[in-house]
Structure formats: structure tokens, C-alpha cells
Amino acid sequence: MARVATPALFTRTRQGRAEPDKDSPTSMQSGGILLSGVSSRSARRFRWGALGTLPAAAALMTFVLALYTLLVFFGNVTDFGTNLEFVRHVLAMDTTFHDPALAYRAITNPALQEAVYIGVIAWEGLTTVVLVGAVAQWLPAFRGTSGFDRVRRSTTVGLLMLIALFAGGFIVIGGEWFAMWQSTQWNGLQPALQNTILAAFALMLVHLPARQWEAGEAT
């Protein structure tokens, strides 16, 4: 019967001991499997280690602000009338010092007041979509399937939209143009400042330099 040739798995040394043949395809394949397993386990350890890094802090702040914006948007949609009253009083300037030099700024048309309020809600909804989308991009970035550049850009857009709403809309336009700072009853400057600071802090985290951003993985 003819003998079937098989790849040599062992070579004999001068001392007569049998050792694995390093050039054997089977040996090389086994080594590759072993290295692959070690690499996979190492990657899992690195992902757990990412919890103490700057990208993790930025991701957490993005999640918190996305959840907050979502709840604000949901509340304004399901309880439309509550904050509509706030917007109407701010625009009408009826609880300010009633300075005649500022009276021309007031908006007293109910339809226009409601349109402004709907515009604010629409901006909140769009901001929520952007921030929630950014949150969804953080996990692939930590897994190493995508870099951090894309999620940092998405997060930046959402945070800037949040700052534009609270700093630009409430503090600048509402607080100064409509003199909301003069009102003791309909005054949203403190919450607006709080939200602006949180968004600015998160934005700072996203743009602080760190080796994890450059490496493309939080290890």
C-alpha cells in the first residue's frame, strides 16, 4: 500500500529529542490562533481600562446632556402650555421694570409668541437628535471599530447647538433684549447659565488633548 505524505510536525535534534517544526503549516496555524486569542483578550482588557480615560469622561457628559435635552423636549411637547406661559411673559415684558425706552421690544401678539415657542421646541428636538446620534457613535469608537474623530465632530455640533439655545437664546436674547433679568417671576437666566456651563464643560472635555484621541482607541 502506498504511503501518504504528511507534513512533518517534529524535527529531531542532534541530541535525539523531538521538537516541533516551526516551519510546519500546522504549527504556524496553531501559533496564529494562539496569538489571535491573546490579542482578543488584551483588547477586552483595554476596553475596560478606558473607563478611567478622558474619552470616557467626554462620552459620559455627552450621554447626560443628551438625556437632559431629550427630557426637556419631551416635557415641552407633552406639557405644551406650561412653558408657553413663560415664553409669553418674557416676550411681552409684562413683569419687567416697564421702562418706556424698552417697551418697543415687547412682542404681545399671541400667535407670534406661540410661533417663537414652537421654534424653541423644534431647536430642542434637533439638538436632541444630534446628541443622541453622537452617543450612539461613542461605543463603536471605544470598541476600536471606528476612530474618535467622527464622534468628536458630532458631539461638538450637538453641544454648540445646546450652547446656542441657552446662551444665545435665553441669556442674550431673553435676558438682555427682552430684559428678563428685571423679572423676579419669569426669569430663566439661572437654569440657562447652568446648562451653558455644563455644555461648555463637555465641549472642553471633547477637545482637550490626550494620547487616547491620537491612538484611535481608549486604552
Z-matrix of the N, CA and C atoms (Angstrom, degrees):
N
C 1 1.472
C 2 1.515 1 108.98
N 3 1.344 2 116.96 1 137.07
C 4 1.469 3 121.30 2 -178.07
C 5 1.512 4 109.63 3 -74.12
N 6 1.332 5 116.25 4 140.97
C 7 1.448 6 121.93 5 179.95
C 8 1.531 7 109.75 6 -88.80
N 9 1.335 8 114.91 7 137.28
C 10 1.450 9 120.78 8 -179.31
C 11 1.522 10 108.78 9 -90.29
N 12 1.319 11 115.84 10 128.24
C 13 1.462 12 119.73 11 -179.02
C 14 1.516 13 109.78 12 -74.80
N 15 1.318 14 115.74 13 133.30
C 16 1.467 15 122.28 14 177.52
C 17 1.504 16 108.68 15 -123.61
N 18 1.317 17 117.87 16 150.90
C 19 1.454 18 119.73 17 -179.72
C 20 1.520 19 111.02 18 -64.03
N 21 1.297 20 115.87 19 138.96
C 22 1.458 21 120.73 20 -179.56
C 23 1.516 22 109.26 21 -72.31
N 24 1.319 23 114.92 22 122.74
C 25 1.447 24 119.95 23 -179.72
C 26 1.517 25 111.62 24 -95.34
N 27 1.320 26 117.75 25 -19.74
C 28 1.450 27 120.96 26 -177.34
C 29 1.516 28 108.68 27 -132.58
N 30 1.316 29 115.73 28 149.97
C 31 1.465 30 121.97 29 171.95
C 32 1.512 31 107.97 30 -121.99
N 33 1.303 32 115.98 31 149.09
C 34 1.461 33 120.59 32 -177.86
C 35 1.519 34 109.01 33 -98.45
N 36 1.317 35 115.88 34 127.98
C 37 1.448 36 121.61 35 179.71
C 38 1.516 37 109.95 36 -82.10
N 39 1.331 38 115.71 37 175.14
C 40 1.457 39 119.96 38 179.18
C 41 1.527 40 111.39 39 -63.40
N 42 1.327 41 116.87 40 -30.92
C 43 1.466 42 118.85 41 179.37
C 44 1.521 43 111.92 42 -80.02
N 45 1.305 44 118.01 43 -3.40
C 46 1.452 45 120.39 44 176.73
C 47 1.511 46 113.91 45 92.94
N 48 1.362 47 117.38 46 1.99
C 49 1.467 48 118.68 47 179.30
C 50 1.516 49 109.67 48 -84.25
N 51 1.314 50 115.53 49 144.29
C 52 1.465 51 120.70 50 178.32
C 53 1.512 52 108.82 51 -90.77
N 54 1.319 53 117.39 52 127.43
C 55 1.452 54 122.94 53 178.53
C 56 1.518 55 109.81 54 -125.11
N 57 1.322 56 117.38 55 151.78
C 58 1.481 57 119.66 56 179.81
C 59 1.522 58 109.95 57 -61.79
N 60 1.334 59 114.35 58 141.16
C 61 1.452 60 120.58 59 177.03
C 62 1.526 61 108.33 60 -81.71
N 63 1.360 62 117.46 61 113.36
C 64 1.454 63 121.64 62 -176.84
C 65 1.512 64 112.46 63 -66.73
N 66 1.348 65 116.47 64 -23.58
C 67 1.460 66 119.91 65 -179.64
C 68 1.506 67 112.78 66 -85.89
N 69 1.332 68 117.46 67 -4.73
C 70 1.461 69 120.47 68 -177.79
C 71 1.513 70 110.57 69 -67.85
N 72 1.362 71 118.07 70 135.41
C 73 1.460 72 120.55 71 177.77
C 74 1.512 73 112.80 72 -57.08
N 75 1.345 74 115.99 73 -37.46
C 76 1.454 75 119.45 74 -179.17
C 77 1.513 76 110.86 75 -66.41
N 78 1.341 77 115.33 76 -41.19
C 79 1.454 78 119.34 77 179.28
C 80 1.515 79 111.00 78 -65.54
N 81 1.324 80 117.03 79 -42.66
C 82 1.460 81 121.06 80 179.60
C 83 1.516 82 110.84 81 -63.48
N 84 1.346 83 115.50 82 -40.14
C 85 1.459 84 119.38 83 179.98
C 86 1.522 85 110.70 84 -64.80
N 87 1.319 86 117.81 85 -42.03
C 88 1.452 87 121.33 86 179.80
C 89 1.517 88 110.54 87 -63.46
N 90 1.338 89 115.96 88 -41.09
C 91 1.454 90 119.55 89 178.41
C 92 1.507 91 111.84 90 -62.99
N 93 1.337 92 116.20 91 -38.80
C 94 1.450 93 119.82 92 179.17
C 95 1.511 94 111.73 93 -64.00
N 96 1.352 95 116.53 94 -41.01
C 97 1.459 96 120.95 95 178.32
C 98 1.515 97 110.05 96 -63.22
N 99 1.345 98 116.16 97 -42.12
C 100 1.449 99 120.70 98 -179.21
C 101 1.520 100 110.89 99 -62.81
N 102 1.346 101 116.34 100 -47.21
C 103 1.448 102 120.25 101 -179.75
C 104 1.518 103 111.56 102 -64.04
N 105 1.337 104 115.37 103 -37.65
C 106 1.458 105 119.26 104 179.02
C 107 1.514 106 111.02 105 -62.83
N 108 1.336 107 117.04 106 -41.00
C 109 1.452 108 120.84 107 178.82
C 110 1.507 109 112.17 108 -65.30
N 111 1.321 110 116.49 109 -40.98
C 112 1.463 111 120.36 110 178.64
C 113 1.514 112 110.41 111 -64.17
N 114 1.347 113 115.77 112 -43.16
C 115 1.454 114 120.09 113 -179.94
C 116 1.520 115 111.45 114 -62.14
N 117 1.355 116 116.14 115 -40.81
C 118 1.458 117 120.34 116 -179.47
C 119 1.525 118 110.75 117 -64.41
N 120 1.352 119 116.53 118 -44.13
C 121 1.458 120 119.67 119 178.93
C 122 1.518 121 111.18 120 -64.18
N 123 1.339 122 116.24 121 -37.98
C 124 1.461 123 120.05 122 179.14
C 125 1.517 124 110.84 123 -64.25
N 126 1.346 125 116.02 124 -40.04
C 127 1.460 126 119.99 125 179.80
C 128 1.520 127 110.88 126 -61.93
N 129 1.372 128 115.46 127 -38.64
C 130 1.451 129 118.08 128 178.64
C 131 1.524 130 111.31 129 -65.14
N 132 1.322 131 117.12 130 -39.94
C 133 1.455 132 120.09 131 177.60
C 134 1.518 133 110.94 132 -63.59
N 135 1.327 134 116.90 133 -39.68
C 136 1.462 135 120.82 134 -179.94
C 137 1.521 136 110.66 135 -64.19
N 138 1.300 137 117.34 136 -37.10
C 139 1.466 138 118.96 137 -179.91
C 140 1.521 139 110.86 138 -65.77
N 141 1.351 140 117.12 139 -39.35
C 142 1.450 141 119.18 140 176.82
C 143 1.520 142 110.76 141 -66.27
N 144 1.325 143 116.31 142 -35.07
C 145 1.452 144 119.88 143 178.49
C 146 1.509 145 113.33 144 -67.80
N 147 1.328 146 117.37 145 -16.34
C 148 1.466 147 120.95 146 -178.93
C 149 1.520 148 112.65 147 -69.35
N 150 1.339 149 117.33 148 -13.36
C 151 1.459 150 120.00 149 -177.36
C 152 1.520 151 112.17 150 -64.12
N 153 1.306 152 117.63 151 -23.72
C 154 1.454 153 120.32 152 -178.86
C 155 1.512 154 114.03 153 -101.14
N 156 1.315 155 118.29 154 21.97
C 157 1.463 156 121.76 155 -174.96
C 158 1.523 157 111.41 156 -109.58
N 159 1.331 158 114.88 157 167.66
C 160 1.463 159 121.08 158 177.63
C 161 1.530 160 112.46 159 -61.26
N 162 1.346 161 120.24 160 -42.55
C 163 1.468 162 119.17 161 176.82
C 164 1.521 163 113.21 162 -57.90
N 165 1.341 164 117.27 163 -34.97
C 166 1.463 165 119.62 164 178.65
C 167 1.526 166 110.86 165 -66.19
N 168 1.328 167 117.07 166 -40.44
C 169 1.463 168 120.64 167 177.93
C 170 1.525 169 110.69 168 -63.98
N 171 1.329 170 116.34 169 -41.71
C 172 1.467 171 120.24 170 178.73
C 173 1.525 172 110.80 171 -65.15
N 174 1.324 173 116.84 172 -39.97
C 175 1.465 174 120.56 173 179.23
C 176 1.525 175 111.10 174 -65.05
N 177 1.332 176 117.07 175 -40.38
C 178 1.465 177 120.47 176 179.70
C 179 1.522 178 111.15 177 -64.27
N 180 1.327 179 117.55 178 -44.32
C 181 1.457 180 120.54 179 178.68
C 182 1.530 181 111.24 180 -64.27
N 183 1.327 182 116.76 181 -36.48
C 184 1.465 183 119.92 182 176.86
C 185 1.524 184 110.55 183 -63.22
N 186 1.332 185 116.25 184 -42.78
C 187 1.463 186 120.52 185 179.19
C 188 1.527 187 111.19 186 -63.75
N 189 1.333 188 116.74 187 -45.14
C 190 1.475 189 120.67 188 -178.50
C 191 1.527 190 110.71 189 -61.42
N 192 1.314 191 116.75 190 -45.85
C 193 1.467 192 120.08 191 -178.28
C 194 1.525 193 111.90 192 -71.27
N 195 1.328 194 116.96 193 -33.56
C 196 1.464 195 119.78 194 175.64
C 197 1.524 196 110.38 195 -64.53
N 198 1.333 197 116.57 196 -43.08
C 199 1.462 198 120.49 197 178.33
C 200 1.528 199 111.07 198 -65.01
N 201 1.312 200 116.41 199 -42.30
C 202 1.465 201 120.52 200 178.88
C 203 1.530 202 111.31 201 -61.17
N 204 1.334 203 116.17 202 -47.54
C 205 1.467 204 120.20 203 -179.58
C 206 1.526 205 111.03 204 -63.64
N 207 1.328 206 116.21 205 -37.80
C 208 1.463 207 120.36 206 177.50
C 209 1.525 208 111.02 207 -62.15
N 210 1.327 209 117.16 208 -43.44
C 211 1.469 210 120.66 209 -179.89
C 212 1.526 211 111.63 210 -67.42
N 213 1.335 212 116.50 211 -38.30
C 214 1.462 213 119.76 212 177.39
C 215 1.531 214 110.25 213 -63.67
N 216 1.315 215 115.86 214 -46.02
C 217 1.468 216 120.48 215 179.13
C 218 1.529 217 110.92 216 -62.03
N 219 1.325 218 116.57 217 -44.93
C 220 1.467 219 121.14 218 -179.75
C 221 1.527 220 110.61 219 -62.63
N 222 1.340 221 115.75 220 -41.71
C 223 1.463 222 119.19 221 -179.81
C 224 1.516 223 112.30 222 -65.24
N 225 1.318 224 117.30 223 -40.18
C 226 1.460 225 119.98 224 -179.44
C 227 1.530 226 112.41 225 -69.90
N 228 1.332 227 116.30 226 -29.88
C 229 1.468 228 119.61 227 178.53
C 230 1.526 229 110.65 228 -76.25
N 231 1.326 230 116.68 229 -45.00
C 232 1.467 231 120.48 230 -176.04
C 233 1.524 232 112.52 231 -81.57
N 234 1.323 233 117.75 232 -23.15
C 235 1.473 234 121.93 233 178.14
C 236 1.526 235 107.42 234 -125.70
N 237 1.301 236 114.86 235 65.65
C 238 1.462 237 121.99 236 -170.04
C 239 1.526 238 112.87 237 -61.73
N 240 1.328 239 116.96 238 -36.83
C 241 1.458 240 119.81 239 -170.27
C 242 1.515 241 115.46 240 -74.67
N 243 1.345 242 117.37 241 -29.46
C 244 1.468 243 119.57 242 -173.72
C 245 1.521 244 112.29 243 -60.96
N 246 1.317 245 116.82 244 -57.03
C 247 1.461 246 119.72 245 -178.64
C 248 1.532 247 112.23 246 -77.10
N 249 1.332 248 116.84 247 -16.34
C 250 1.466 249 118.51 248 174.10
C 251 1.525 250 109.96 249 -63.16
N 252 1.325 251 116.77 250 -38.96
C 253 1.462 252 120.72 251 176.91
C 254 1.524 253 110.90 252 -61.94
N 255 1.320 254 115.94 253 -40.31
C 256 1.462 255 120.11 254 178.37
C 257 1.532 256 110.62 255 -61.07
N 258 1.329 257 115.75 256 -47.55
C 259 1.464 258 120.35 257 -178.90
C 260 1.524 259 110.67 258 -63.23
N 261 1.315 260 117.79 259 -40.26
C 262 1.463 261 121.04 260 -179.20
C 263 1.528 262 111.74 261 -63.23
N 264 1.318 263 117.32 262 -42.27
C 265 1.462 264 120.38 263 -179.27
C 266 1.531 265 110.89 264 -70.21
N 267 1.330 266 116.29 265 -37.55
C 268 1.470 267 118.92 266 178.34
C 269 1.518 268 110.37 267 -64.81
N 270 1.331 269 116.97 268 -46.72
C 271 1.461 270 120.46 269 -178.25
C 272 1.525 271 112.05 270 -68.41
N 273 1.315 272 116.35 271 -35.99
C 274 1.470 273 120.07 272 -179.57
C 275 1.529 274 112.39 273 -75.99
N 276 1.333 275 116.18 274 -18.26
C 277 1.474 276 121.85 275 179.07
C 278 1.526 277 111.41 276 56.17
N 279 1.342 278 117.10 277 36.29
C 280 1.465 279 120.94 278 -174.87
C 281 1.525 280 113.53 279 -87.20
N 282 1.344 281 117.57 280 -4.32
C 283 1.470 282 119.52 281 176.72
C 284 1.530 283 111.22 282 -120.09
N 285 1.339 284 116.43 283 19.71
C 286 1.462 285 120.97 284 176.57
C 287 1.529 286 109.51 285 -91.70
N 288 1.315 287 116.85 286 -166.13
C 289 1.470 288 120.57 287 -177.43
C 290 1.532 289 112.95 288 -77.39
N 291 1.337 290 117.18 289 -1.42
C 292 1.464 291 123.36 290 179.49
C 293 1.534 292 111.65 291 57.20
N 294 1.302 293 114.35 292 44.56
C 295 1.461 294 120.00 293 177.96
C 296 1.528 295 108.98 294 -72.60
N 297 1.330 296 119.41 295 122.24
C 298 1.469 297 120.99 296 -179.21
C 299 1.521 298 113.01 297 -59.31
N 300 1.334 299 117.41 298 -27.30
C 301 1.466 300 120.63 299 -179.20
C 302 1.528 301 111.93 300 -70.33
N 303 1.349 302 116.49 301 -17.05
C 304 1.463 303 120.74 302 -178.83
C 305 1.523 304 112.75 303 -111.42
N 306 1.291 305 118.31 304 -3.31
C 307 1.464 306 122.17 305 -173.06
C 308 1.526 307 112.38 306 -62.29
N 309 1.329 308 117.14 307 -29.59
C 310 1.463 309 119.33 308 -177.58
C 311 1.535 310 112.65 309 -66.85
N 312 1.312 311 117.86 310 -16.49
C 313 1.461 312 120.94 311 -178.72
C 314 1.532 313 112.46 312 -78.20
N 315 1.293 314 117.69 313 -18.80
C 316 1.461 315 121.39 314 -173.16
C 317 1.532 316 111.70 315 -66.48
N 318 1.329 317 115.36 316 143.50
C 319 1.472 318 122.76 317 174.67
C 320 1.524 319 106.95 318 -114.39
N 321 1.293 320 116.54 319 112.11
C 322 1.467 321 120.80 320 -175.60
C 323 1.528 322 113.42 321 -109.80
N 324 1.312 323 117.01 322 -5.17
C 325 1.468 324 120.53 323 179.04
C 326 1.529 325 109.58 324 -72.57
N 327 1.350 326 118.75 325 118.27
C 328 1.471 327 121.10 326 -176.94
C 329 1.532 328 113.31 327 -59.25
N 330 1.334 329 117.16 328 -38.85
C 331 1.463 330 120.25 329 -179.40
C 332 1.532 331 110.74 330 -65.32
N 333 1.313 332 116.31 331 -40.96
C 334 1.462 333 120.10 332 179.49
C 335 1.528 334 110.80 333 -69.73
N 336 1.315 335 116.06 334 -37.00
C 337 1.466 336 119.49 335 176.18
C 338 1.526 337 111.54 336 -61.68
N 339 1.323 338 115.68 337 -43.25
C 340 1.472 339 119.75 338 179.14
C 341 1.523 340 111.02 339 -67.36
N 342 1.316 341 117.73 340 -35.43
C 343 1.463 342 120.93 341 178.07
C 344 1.525 343 110.66 342 -64.09
N 345 1.334 344 116.16 343 -40.45
C 346 1.467 345 119.89 344 177.17
C 347 1.529 346 109.97 345 -62.43
N 348 1.321 347 116.48 346 -43.67
C 349 1.468 348 120.94 347 -179.86
C 350 1.525 349 111.30 348 -63.16
N 351 1.321 350 116.90 349 -42.44
C 352 1.468 351 120.14 350 177.48
C 353 1.528 352 110.28 351 -63.16
N 354 1.329 353 116.93 352 -37.28
C 355 1.458 354 120.21 353 176.79
C 356 1.519 355 112.14 354 -62.45
N 357 1.333 356 116.34 355 -39.81
C 358 1.470 357 120.43 356 177.37
C 359 1.520 358 110.65 357 -63.59
N 360 1.335 359 116.40 358 -43.56
C 361 1.467 360 120.37 359 179.74
C 362 1.532 361 110.50 360 -63.89
N 363 1.319 362 116.73 361 -41.82
C 364 1.462 363 120.36 362 179.24
C 365 1.533 364 110.40 363 -61.56
N 366 1.330 365 116.70 364 -41.10
C 367 1.473 366 120.36 365 178.17
C 368 1.532 367 110.68 366 -64.90
N 369 1.331 368 116.24 367 -39.83
C 370 1.470 369 119.91 368 176.33
C 371 1.528 370 111.13 369 -62.40
N 372 1.330 371 116.69 370 -40.95
C 373 1.456 372 119.86 371 179.10
C 374 1.513 373 112.27 372 -64.76
N 375 1.322 374 116.95 373 -42.63
C 376 1.459 375 120.83 374 178.82
C 377 1.526 376 110.91 375 -65.50
N 378 1.325 377 116.18 376 -40.56
C 379 1.468 378 120.09 377 177.11
C 380 1.521 379 110.88 378 -62.72
N 381 1.321 380 116.63 379 -40.10
C 382 1.465 381 121.04 380 178.27
C 383 1.524 382 111.04 381 -61.02
N 384 1.328 383 116.74 382 -44.47
C 385 1.469 384 120.61 383 179.82
C 386 1.524 385 110.66 384 -60.24
N 387 1.323 386 117.08 385 -43.97
C 388 1.462 387 120.95 386 -178.38
C 389 1.527 388 110.70 387 -65.74
N 390 1.335 389 117.61 388 -44.48
C 391 1.459 390 120.42 389 -177.87
C 392 1.525 391 112.06 390 -70.07
N 393 1.322 392 117.30 391 -39.69
C 394 1.471 393 119.86 392 177.10
C 395 1.525 394 110.16 393 -65.17
N 396 1.329 395 116.82 394 -38.78
C 397 1.459 396 119.75 395 175.22
C 398 1.515 397 111.68 396 -62.96
N 399 1.326 398 117.13 397 -36.96
C 400 1.466 399 120.42 398 177.57
C 401 1.522 400 110.98 399 -66.69
N 402 1.324 401 117.01 400 -40.05
C 403 1.467 402 120.55 401 177.65
C 404 1.523 403 110.59 402 -59.21
N 405 1.325 404 116.71 403 -41.11
C 406 1.465 405 121.05 404 -179.83
C 407 1.529 406 112.05 405 -65.79
N 408 1.325 407 118.05 406 -22.18
C 409 1.459 408 121.58 407 -179.10
C 410 1.531 409 113.05 408 -86.83
N 411 1.338 410 117.16 409 -15.21
C 412 1.466 411 118.90 410 -177.76
C 413 1.527 412 111.94 411 -68.78
N 414 1.342 413 117.55 412 -40.01
C 415 1.471 414 119.99 413 -176.11
C 416 1.524 415 112.26 414 -62.38
N 417 1.350 416 120.60 415 -49.22
C 418 1.462 417 119.22 416 175.41
C 419 1.528 418 113.07 417 -58.12
N 420 1.322 419 116.68 418 -32.70
C 421 1.464 420 119.70 419 178.80
C 422 1.523 421 110.59 420 -65.80
N 423 1.324 422 117.50 421 -40.54
C 424 1.458 423 120.49 422 178.52
C 425 1.526 424 111.78 423 -70.93
N 426 1.323 425 117.18 424 -30.44
C 427 1.463 426 120.28 425 177.37
C 428 1.513 427 112.82 426 -73.92
N 429 1.313 428 116.16 427 -13.81
C 430 1.454 429 120.02 428 179.33
C 431 1.512 430 113.67 429 88.09
N 432 1.335 431 117.67 430 4.05
C 433 1.466 432 119.86 431 179.79
C 434 1.524 433 111.68 432 -79.36
N 435 1.333 434 116.90 433 -14.58
C 436 1.459 435 121.00 434 175.18
C 437 1.519 436 108.03 435 -148.72
N 438 1.299 437 117.28 436 155.63
C 439 1.448 438 120.92 437 179.79
C 440 1.520 439 111.52 438 -76.84
N 441 1.325 440 115.74 439 178.80
C 442 1.453 441 120.85 440 -179.15
C 443 1.530 442 112.78 441 -88.93
N 444 1.313 443 118.45 442 -9.79
C 445 1.461 444 120.17 443 -175.57
C 446 1.528 445 112.09 444 -60.64
N 447 1.313 446 115.97 445 -46.43
C 448 1.466 447 119.69 446 -176.57
C 449 1.517 448 111.92 447 -65.66
N 450 1.326 449 117.71 448 -45.40
C 451 1.456 450 120.12 449 -177.64
C 452 1.522 451 110.78 450 -69.81
N 453 1.306 452 117.85 451 -31.44
C 454 1.469 453 119.96 452 176.41
C 455 1.523 454 110.91 453 -66.73
N 456 1.319 455 116.53 454 -39.37
C 457 1.468 456 119.41 455 177.31
C 458 1.520 457 111.34 456 -65.61
N 459 1.342 458 116.92 457 -44.94
C 460 1.467 459 120.54 458 -179.59
C 461 1.525 460 111.06 459 -63.16
N 462 1.325 461 116.37 460 -43.57
C 463 1.454 462 120.52 461 179.14
C 464 1.523 463 111.05 462 -63.17
N 465 1.326 464 116.24 463 -40.62
C 466 1.463 465 120.71 464 179.38
C 467 1.521 466 111.25 465 -60.74
N 468 1.320 467 117.32 466 -43.28
C 469 1.467 468 120.94 467 179.46
C 470 1.527 469 110.19 468 -61.48
N 471 1.325 470 117.29 469 -46.59
C 472 1.461 471 120.57 470 179.95
C 473 1.515 472 112.90 471 -62.94
N 474 1.325 473 116.89 472 -41.98
C 475 1.467 474 120.49 473 -179.99
C 476 1.529 475 111.47 474 -67.69
N 477 1.320 476 117.08 475 -38.69
C 478 1.465 477 119.93 476 177.39
C 479 1.527 478 110.93 477 -65.06
N 480 1.321 479 116.83 478 -36.31
C 481 1.460 480 120.33 479 176.30
C 482 1.529 481 110.50 480 -64.76
N 483 1.328 482 116.21 481 -38.02
C 484 1.464 483 120.74 482 178.38
C 485 1.527 484 110.95 483 -66.63
N 486 1.324 485 116.48 484 -42.81
C 487 1.464 486 120.60 485 177.84
C 488 1.521 487 110.87 486 -65.15
N 489 1.339 488 116.65 487 -39.93
C 490 1.466 489 119.98 488 178.07
C 491 1.525 490 111.02 489 -60.89
N 492 1.334 491 116.86 490 -37.42
C 493 1.467 492 120.56 491 -179.48
C 494 1.521 493 111.73 492 -67.97
N 495 1.340 494 116.38 493 -53.25
C 496 1.461 495 119.53 494 -172.41
C 497 1.524 496 113.28 495 -84.03
N 498 1.332 497 117.81 496 -40.79
C 499 1.466 498 119.75 497 178.92
C 500 1.529 499 110.85 498 -78.47
N 501 1.343 500 115.33 499 -47.86
C 502 1.460 501 118.66 500 -178.35
C 503 1.516 502 113.15 501 -75.61
N 504 1.353 503 116.02 502 -47.69
C 505 1.465 504 119.80 503 -175.45
C 506 1.512 505 114.05 504 -75.71
N 507 1.336 506 116.87 505 -51.04
C 508 1.463 507 120.04 506 -173.58
C 509 1.530 508 112.90 507 -86.36
N 510 1.341 509 117.11 508 -47.16
C 511 1.469 510 119.18 509 -175.69
C 512 1.528 511 111.77 510 -75.96
N 513 1.342 512 116.39 511 -49.77
C 514 1.464 513 119.40 512 -175.51
C 515 1.533 514 111.47 513 -76.85
N 516 1.346 515 116.27 514 -57.98
C 517 1.468 516 119.00 515 -175.86
C 518 1.529 517 111.23 516 -74.06
N 519 1.342 518 116.09 517 -53.92
C 520 1.463 519 118.52 518 -178.71
C 521 1.513 520 112.94 519 -68.01
N 522 1.334 521 116.56 520 -45.34
C 523 1.457 522 120.05 521 -174.90
C 524 1.509 523 113.91 522 -72.22
N 525 1.339 524 117.23 523 -41.59
C 526 1.460 525 119.97 524 -175.15
C 527 1.535 526 112.83 525 -98.85
N 528 1.326 527 116.45 526 -52.36
C 529 1.463 528 118.01 527 -176.19
C 530 1.525 529 111.78 528 -65.46
N 531 1.337 530 115.90 529 -44.73
C 532 1.460 531 119.73 530 179.80
C 533 1.536 532 112.35 531 -96.71
N 534 1.318 533 116.48 532 11.09
C 535 1.476 534 122.63 533 173.38
C 536 1.524 535 113.02 534 53.99
N 537 1.325 536 116.53 535 40.82
C 538 1.461 537 119.68 536 179.51
C 539 1.526 538 111.31 537 -63.61
N 540 1.329 539 118.07 538 -24.56
C 541 1.463 540 121.29 539 -179.57
C 542 1.531 541 111.72 540 -63.95
N 543 1.324 542 117.31 541 -20.20
C 544 1.462 543 121.15 542 -179.77
C 545 1.525 544 112.49 543 -80.59
N 546 1.305 545 117.18 544 -16.47
C 547 1.462 546 120.91 545 -175.38
C 548 1.523 547 110.96 546 -90.44
N 549 1.308 548 115.54 547 136.20
C 550 1.466 549 120.08 548 175.65
C 551 1.528 550 111.72 549 -97.57
N 552 1.324 551 116.22 550 -13.98
C 553 1.470 552 120.25 551 -177.70
C 554 1.524 553 112.24 552 -99.97
N 555 1.324 554 117.72 553 -43.61
C 556 1.467 555 121.65 554 -177.61
C 557 1.534 556 108.23 555 -116.57
N 558 1.322 557 114.25 556 77.77
C 559 1.457 558 120.71 557 -175.14
C 560 1.529 559 109.12 558 -132.46
N 561 1.325 560 115.80 559 113.01
C 562 1.462 561 119.76 560 -179.18
C 563 1.510 562 113.59 561 -109.63
N 564 1.322 563 117.14 562 21.74
C 565 1.466 564 120.06 563 -175.99
C 566 1.530 565 112.91 564 -68.15
N 567 1.327 566 116.98 565 -38.85
C 568 1.467 567 119.32 566 -178.17
C 569 1.531 568 111.82 567 -65.23
N 570 1.329 569 120.19 568 -50.01
C 571 1.473 570 119.10 569 175.80
C 572 1.523 571 113.01 570 -61.31
N 573 1.329 572 116.87 571 -36.48
C 574 1.464 573 119.97 572 179.64
C 575 1.524 574 110.68 573 -64.78
N 576 1.342 575 116.53 574 -42.21
C 577 1.467 576 120.08 575 177.96
C 578 1.515 577 110.73 576 -64.77
N 579 1.312 578 116.74 577 -41.57
C 580 1.469 579 121.38 578 178.49
C 581 1.526 580 111.00 579 -58.95
N 582 1.313 581 117.19 580 -46.98
C 583 1.465 582 121.17 581 -178.99
C 584 1.527 583 111.64 582 -67.99
N 585 1.322 584 116.60 583 -35.07
C 586 1.459 585 120.40 584 178.01
C 587 1.519 586 110.71 585 -65.36
N 588 1.333 587 116.84 586 -42.81
C 589 1.470 588 120.98 587 179.84
C 590 1.530 589 110.44 588 -63.80
N 591 1.319 590 117.34 589 -43.64
C 592 1.466 591 120.57 590 179.25
C 593 1.525 592 111.27 591 -61.89
N 594 1.327 593 116.87 592 -44.71
C 595 1.466 594 120.25 593 179.84
C 596 1.526 595 110.82 594 -65.77
N 597 1.338 596 117.16 595 -39.71
C 598 1.459 597 120.34 596 179.30
C 599 1.523 598 110.78 597 -66.99
N 600 1.315 599 117.37 598 -37.37
C 601 1.465 600 121.17 599 177.48
C 602 1.525 601 110.58 600 -64.02
N 603 1.333 602 116.44 601 -45.03
C 604 1.468 603 120.14 602 177.81
C 605 1.522 604 110.91 603 -62.32
N 606 1.322 605 116.69 604 -39.70
C 607 1.465 606 121.07 605 178.69
C 608 1.523 607 110.88 606 -63.22
N 609 1.319 608 116.30 607 -37.71
C 610 1.462 609 120.51 608 177.28
C 611 1.526 610 110.81 609 -64.25
N 612 1.332 611 117.01 610 -42.26
C 613 1.467 612 120.44 611 178.48
C 614 1.526 613 111.18 612 -60.93
N 615 1.321 614 116.04 613 -41.08
C 616 1.461 615 120.03 614 -177.80
C 617 1.528 616 111.61 615 -64.67
N 618 1.336 617 116.78 616 -30.13
C 619 1.464 618 119.88 617 -173.55
C 620 1.528 619 114.29 618 -107.46
N 621 1.332 620 117.30 619 2.12
C 622 1.464 621 118.79 620 174.26
C 623 1.527 622 109.70 621 -68.15
N 624 1.323 623 118.77 622 141.06
C 625 1.473 624 120.28 623 178.36
C 626 1.527 625 111.08 624 -72.66
N 627 1.321 626 115.62 625 140.92
C 628 1.467 627 121.95 626 177.09
C 629 1.518 628 108.39 627 -159.09
N 630 1.325 629 116.95 628 150.06
C 631 1.462 630 119.87 629 -177.96
C 632 1.526 631 112.20 630 -66.03
N 633 1.338 632 116.21 631 -25.31
C 634 1.471 633 118.72 632 -179.91
C 635 1.518 634 111.75 633 -65.82
N 636 1.348 635 117.94 634 -33.67
C 637 1.458 636 119.52 635 177.22
C 638 1.525 637 110.72 636 -63.62
N 639 1.322 638 115.92 637 -43.07
C 640 1.456 639 120.57 638 -176.62
C 641 1.508 640 111.74 639 -70.03
N 642 1.347 641 116.42 640 -36.86
C 643 1.467 642 120.47 641 -177.97
C 644 1.511 643 112.33 642 -71.81
N 645 1.336 644 115.32 643 -20.20
C 646 1.469 645 118.18 644 -179.17
C 647 1.501 646 113.37 645 81.06
N 648 1.345 647 116.16 646 4.84
C 649 1.465 648 119.75 647 177.67
C 650 1.505 649 108.32 648 -151.60
N 651 1.335 650 116.81 649 142.73
C 652 1.452 651 120.53 650 179.87
C 653 1.510 652 109.35 651 -89.72
N 654 1.322 653 116.64 652 100.73
C 655 1.468 654 121.35 653 -177.21
C 656 1.502 655 110.30 654 -116.53
